[in-house]
């Protein structure tokens, strides 16, 4: 499953999570808490392009 989590008005984070039928899916507007090991992170550079 992929979620797009809004951090600020300009920043969002794309989260990939295993699709488990026992876990309820999150709806738009739900508050969530995120955590992950540092080695599972991938940071992409801003290319300066528009986001609109």
Secondary structure, DSSP 8 states (H G I E B T S, - for coil): -EEEEESSSS-EEEEE----TTS----TT--------GGG-------S----
